[in-house]
Amino acid sequence: MTLNVQQKAEIVAEYKRGDSDTGSAEVQVALLSARIKTLTEHFRTHIHDHHSRVHYSLYNTAYYTIHNTTLHLKTLYMSQMDIGV
């Protein structure tokens, strides 16, 4: 149900910005997406696992918070580039 070290390393390697990057928004969103995917598959099999559903909703909330913040920052950056700041 959880991501093992090798799976996390593969995700970080795919989405990292630089050699030592493990905490950028892209990496965090990719890790949360993978975790949400594994939890979704788990809930399809274990319909009555209500305890884990609480954690699932927390992961979804964190994912959307990071995703929306990233979109806002990219929009802000692009608008600053347009006006030449």
N, C-alpha and C positions, 0 to 999 in steps of 0.2 A: 504494500500500500504506500510506502514511502519511496522516495528516490534514493538510490544508493550513491556512494561516493563517485563511482565511475560515471553514472548517468549525469550527475551534477557537473562533473569535470567536462564531459562532452558538451553540455549545454553552455557552460561558461566559455569553453574554447570556441564555440560557434558564434557567440554573440558579443564577445569582449571587444572593447575598443583598442586596447593596447596590451602589451605583454603582461602587465601586473594588474589588469582590470578585473575585479570580481564584484564590484558594487555599483556599476553604472545602471541607469534606468533600464537599458535594453536587457542587461543580464538579469536583473531582478524580475522584470516582466516575463522573460522567458522561463525562469525558474518557477514563478508562480503559475504560469500557464501549464507547465508540465505537471505541477502538483495538482492543479484543478482537474486536469485530464485524468490523472490516476484516481483521484477521489470520485470523479464522475463514473468511471468504470466500476469502482468498488460499490457505489450505491446502486448501480444496475443489478449487481449480484446480491447484495445484502440490503434488501429493501427496508428492513426494520432497524437499521443501525442509526438511531436518532442522535446518539451522543456525538458521533463523528460529523453529523450534519451541521452542528454548531461551528466546528472548526472549518468546515467547507464554506460556510457563509462568511467567516472571517477572512479566508483566503480570497474569496470573490471581492470583498470590500477592499482589501489591500491592493488587489490587482487593479481594480477600477480607479482607485485613488492615485496610484503610481501612473497608470496609463493617462488619466486626465491631466495630471500635473505635467507630464512629459509633453502632451499635446499643447498645453497652454504655454509652456516655456519655448517650444519650437515656434509657435505662432508669434510670441513676443519677440523672439530673436529675429525672425524673418521680417517683422514690421520695423524693427530697428535698422535692419540692413536696407530696407526700402527707403528710409528717410535719411540714411547716411550718418547715423550716430556713431 
